[in-house]
Amino acid sequence: MARESEFASVLCLLCADVCQACADECAKHQTDHCQRCAEACLKCAEVCKRMAQTA
């Protein structure tokens, strides 16, 4: 992003997709650590989506 790469937006969207997939999988499990992981991954996905818009 600092170099204004043409691929920055694509990479941010890929990161968002991976984080969302992780969140979806972890959310299926009721253990505390899986639920915390799902929350963290959802936050990461949201930030990556926002970053993709500014790239």
GUMI-899391 format. One line per field, with one value per atom (N, C-alpha, C, CB): residue number from 0; residue in three letters; atom name; x, y, z. Coordinates in nm, 2 decimals. Glycine has a CB too. Example, Ala and Ser with C-alpha at 12.3 -4.5 7.8 and 13.67 -1.06 7.14 Angstrom:
<recs>
nuro	0,0,0,0,1,1,1,1
nudo	ALA,ALA,ALA,ALA,SER,SER,SER,SER
nuvex	N,CA,C,CB,N,CA,C,CB
xx	1.32,1.23,1.32,1.13,1.28,1.37,1.29,1.41
yy	-0.57,-0.45,-0.33,-0.45,-0.22,-0.11,0.00,-0.06
zz	0.78,0.78,0.78,0.90,0.71,0.71,0.79,0.57
</recs>
This chain:
<recs>
nuro	0,0,0,0,1,1,1,1,2,2,2,2,3,3,3,3,4,4,4,4,5,5,5,5,6,6,6,6,7,7,7,7,8,8,8,8,9,9,9,9,10,10,10,10,11,11,11,11,12,12,12,12,13,13,13,13,14,14,14,14,15,15,15,15,16,16,16,16,17,17,17,17,18,18,18,18,19,19,19,19,20,20,20,20,21,21,21,21,22,22,22,22,23,23,23,23,24,24,24,24,25,25,25,25,26,26,26,26,27,27,27,27,28,28,28,28,29,29,29,29,30,30,30,30,31,31,31,31,32,32,32,32,33,33,33,33,34,34,34,34,35,35,35,35,36,36,36,36,37,37,37,37,38,38,38,38,39,39,39,39,40,40,40,40,41,41,41,41,42,42,42,42,43,43,43,43,44,44,44,44,45,45,45,45,46,46,46,46,47,47,47,47,48,48,48,48,49,49,49,49,50,50,50,50,51,51,51,51,52,52,52,52,53,53,53,53,54,54,54,54
nudo	MET,MET,MET,MET,ALA,ALA,ALA,ALA,ARG,ARG,ARG,ARG,GLU,GLU,GLU,GLU,SER,SER,SER,SER,GLU,GLU,GLU,GLU,PHE,PHE,PHE,PHE,ALA,ALA,ALA,ALA,SER,SER,SER,SER,VAL,VAL,VAL,VAL,LEU,LEU,LEU,LEU,CYS,CYS,CYS,CYS,LEU,LEU,LEU,LEU,LEU,LEU,LEU,LEU,CYS,CYS,CYS,CYS,ALA,ALA,ALA,ALA,ASP,ASP,ASP,ASP,VAL,VAL,VAL,VAL,CYS,CYS,CYS,CYS,GLN,GLN,GLN,GLN,ALA,ALA,ALA,ALA,CYS,CYS,CYS,CYS,ALA,ALA,ALA,ALA,ASP,ASP,ASP,ASP,GLU,GLU,GLU,GLU,CYS,CYS,CYS,CYS,ALA,ALA,ALA,ALA,LYS,LYS,LYS,LYS,HIS,HIS,HIS,HIS,GLN,GLN,GLN,GLN,THR,THR,THR,THR,ASP,ASP,ASP,ASP,HIS,HIS,HIS,HIS,CYS,CYS,CYS,CYS,GLN,GLN,GLN,GLN,ARG,ARG,ARG,ARG,CYS,CYS,CYS,CYS,ALA,ALA,ALA,ALA,GLU,GLU,GLU,GLU,ALA,ALA,ALA,ALA,CYS,CYS,CYS,CYS,LEU,LEU,LEU,LEU,LYS,LYS,LYS,LYS,CYS,CYS,CYS,CYS,ALA,ALA,ALA,ALA,GLU,GLU,GLU,GLU,VAL,VAL,VAL,VAL,CYS,CYS,CYS,CYS,LYS,LYS,LYS,LYS,ARG,ARG,ARG,ARG,MET,MET,MET,MET,ALA,ALA,ALA,ALA,GLN,GLN,GLN,GLN,THR,THR,THR,THR,ALA,ALA,ALA,ALA
nuvex	N,CA,C,CB,N,CA,C,CB,N,CA,C,CB,N,CA,C,CB,N,CA,C,CB,N,CA,C,CB,N,CA,C,CB,N,CA,C,CB,N,CA,C,CB,N,CA,C,CB,N,CA,C,CB,N,CA,C,CB,N,CA,C,CB,N,CA,C,CB,N,CA,C,CB,N,CA,C,CB,N,CA,C,CB,N,CA,C,CB,N,CA,C,CB,N,CA,C,CB,N,CA,C,CB,N,CA,C,CB,N,CA,C,CB,N,CA,C,CB,N,CA,C,CB,N,CA,C,CB,N,CA,C,CB,N,CA,C,CB,N,CA,C,CB,N,CA,C,CB,N,CA,C,CB,N,CA,C,CB,N,CA,C,CB,N,CA,C,CB,N,CA,C,CB,N,CA,C,CB,N,CA,C,CB,N,CA,C,CB,N,CA,C,CB,N,CA,C,CB,N,CA,C,CB,N,CA,C,CB,N,CA,C,CB,N,CA,C,CB,N,CA,C,CB,N,CA,C,CB,N,CA,C,CB,N,CA,C,CB,N,CA,C,CB,N,CA,C,CB,N,CA,C,CB,N,CA,C,CB,N,CA,C,CB,N,CA,C,CB,N,CA,C,CB
xx	0.08,0.00,0.09,-0.09,0.20,0.29,0.34,0.40,0.36,0.42,0.30,0.50,0.18,0.06,0.06,0.06,0.08,0.08,-0.06,0.13,-0.06,-0.19,-0.26,-0.17,-0.18,-0.23,-0.27,-0.12,-0.25,-0.29,-0.43,-0.25,-0.52,-0.66,-0.70,-0.75,-0.64,-0.67,-0.62,-0.60,-0.50,-0.44,-0.53,-0.30,-0.57,-0.66,-0.79,-0.69,-0.85,-0.97,-0.95,-1.03,-0.84,-0.80,-0.79,-0.67,-0.72,-0.70,-0.84,-0.62,-0.93,-1.06,-1.14,-1.14,-1.12,-1.19,-1.14,-1.17,-1.00,-0.94,-0.99,-0.79,-0.99,-1.03,-1.18,-1.01,-1.26,-1.40,-1.42,-1.48,-1.35,-1.36,-1.32,-1.27,-1.21,-1.17,-1.27,-1.03,-1.33,-1.43,-1.56,-1.48,-1.59,-1.71,-1.69,-1.74,-1.57,-1.53,-1.53,-1.40,-1.46,-1.44,-1.58,-1.35,-1.67,-1.80,-1.88,-1.87,-1.85,-1.93,-1.90,-1.89,-1.79,-1.75,-1.78,-1.60,-1.83,-1.87,-1.77,-1.99,-1.65,-1.54,-1.51,-1.42,-1.46,-1.43,-1.32,-1.39,-1.22,-1.11,-1.15,-0.99,-1.24,-1.29,-1.38,-1.37,-1.46,-1.54,-1.46,-1.64,-1.35,-1.26,-1.19,-1.16,-1.15,-1.09,-1.18,-1.04,-1.31,-1.41,-1.42,-1.54,-1.43,-1.45,-1.33,-1.46,-1.21,-1.08,-1.08,-0.96,-1.12,-1.11,-1.22,-1.13,-1.33,-1.43,-1.38,-1.56,-1.32,-1.26,-1.16,-1.20,-1.07,-0.97,-1.03,-0.87,-1.13,-1.20,-1.25,-1.31,-1.31,-1.37,-1.26,-1.45,-1.15,-1.04,-0.98,-0.93,-0.97,-0.91,-1.00,-0.89,-1.13,-1.23,-1.22,-1.37,-1.21,-1.19,-1.06,-1.20,-0.96,-0.83,-0.83,-0.72,-0.90,-0.92,-0.98,-1.00,-1.07,-1.14,-1.05,-1.27,-0.95,-0.86,-0.74,-0.82,-0.72,-0.60,-0.61,-0.57
yy	-0.12,0.00,0.12,0.00,0.12,0.23,0.27,0.21,0.16,0.18,0.20,0.06,0.21,0.22,0.11,0.36,-0.01,-0.12,-0.14,-0.25,-0.18,-0.21,-0.34,-0.23,-0.41,-0.54,-0.52,-0.64,-0.41,-0.39,-0.42,-0.24,-0.37,-0.39,-0.54,-0.31,-0.60,-0.75,-0.83,-0.80,-0.79,-0.86,-0.84,-0.82,-0.72,-0.69,-0.76,-0.53,-0.77,-0.85,-1.00,-0.83,-1.05,-1.19,-1.21,-1.23,-1.12,-1.13,-1.13,-1.02,-1.05,-1.04,-1.17,-0.92,-1.23,-1.36,-1.47,-1.40,-1.47,-1.58,-1.56,-1.57,-1.43,-1.41,-1.44,-1.26,-1.41,-1.45,-1.60,-1.38,-1.67,-1.82,-1.87,-1.88,-1.82,-1.86,-1.83,-1.80,-1.71,-1.68,-1.77,-1.53,-1.80,-1.89,-2.02,-1.90,-2.08,-2.21,-2.21,-2.26,-2.11,-2.11,-2.08,-2.00,-2.01,-1.98,-2.10,-1.88,-2.21,-2.33,-2.41,-2.42,-2.37,-2.44,-2.36,-2.48,-2.42,-2.34,-2.32,-2.41,-2.37,-2.34,-2.20,-2.43,-2.15,-2.01,-1.96,-1.98,-2.04,-2.00,-1.99,-2.09,-2.08,-2.07,-1.95,-2.20,-1.92,-1.80,-1.67,-1.79,-1.67,-1.55,-1.54,-1.56,-1.65,-1.65,-1.60,-1.79,-1.64,-1.60,-1.45,-1.67,-1.39,-1.25,-1.17,-1.21,-1.22,-1.16,-1.16,-1.22,-1.27,-1.29,-1.20,-1.43,-1.18,-1.09,-0.95,-1.10,-0.91,-0.77,-0.75,-0.74,-0.86,-0.85,-0.84,-0.97,-0.92,-0.91,-0.77,-1.02,-0.71,-0.58,-0.48,-0.54,-0.48,-0.39,-0.41,-0.40,-0.53,-0.56,-0.51,-0.71,-0.52,-0.47,-0.32,-0.51,-0.25,-0.11,-0.07,-0.05,-0.14,-0.11,-0.13,-0.20,-0.23,-0.25,-0.13,-0.38,-0.07,0.05,0.17,0.08,0.18,0.29,0.27,0.33,0.14,0.11,0.15,-0.04
zz	0.00,0.00,0.00,0.12,0.07,0.08,-0.06,0.18,-0.14,-0.28,-0.38,-0.32,-0.33,-0.42,-0.52,-0.48,-0.48,-0.57,-0.63,-0.50,-0.75,-0.82,-0.76,-0.97,-0.68,-0.62,-0.48,-0.63,-0.42,-0.28,-0.25,-0.24,-0.33,-0.31,-0.32,-0.41,-0.41,-0.43,-0.31,-0.56,-0.26,-0.15,-0.02,-0.12,-0.01,0.11,0.10,0.12,-0.01,-0.03,-0.01,-0.17,-0.05,-0.02,0.13,-0.10,0.19,0.34,0.41,0.39,0.36,0.42,0.40,0.35,0.28,0.25,0.34,0.10,0.36,0.45,0.59,0.44,0.64,0.77,0.79,0.81,0.70,0.70,0.71,0.59,0.63,0.63,0.76,0.51,0.82,0.95,1.06,0.99,1.05,1.14,1.13,1.12,1.01,0.99,1.05,0.84,1.03,1.08,1.23,1.02,1.29,1.43,1.50,1.47,1.44,1.50,1.51,1.41,1.44,1.45,1.58,1.33,1.65,1.77,1.89,1.76,2.00,2.11,2.22,2.17,2.20,2.30,2.30,2.27,2.42,2.43,2.34,2.57,2.32,2.23,2.09,2.25,2.05,1.91,1.89,1.87,1.99,1.98,1.98,2.10,2.06,2.06,1.92,2.17,1.87,1.74,1.63,1.70,1.63,1.54,1.54,1.56,1.66,1.68,1.63,1.83,1.66,1.61,1.45,1.67,1.40,1.25,1.19,1.21,1.25,1.19,1.19,1.27,1.30,1.30,1.20,1.44,1.18,1.08,0.94,1.09,0.91,0.78,0.75,0.77,0.86,0.84,0.80,0.96,0.88,0.85,0.71,0.96,0.67,0.54,0.43,0.53,0.45,0.35,0.34,0.39,0.45,0.45,0.39,0.60,0.41,0.35,0.20,0.41,0.16,0.01,-0.06,-0.01,0.01,-0.05,-0.06,0.04,0.03,0.02,-0.06,0.16,-0.10,-0.18,-0.32,-0.17
</recs>
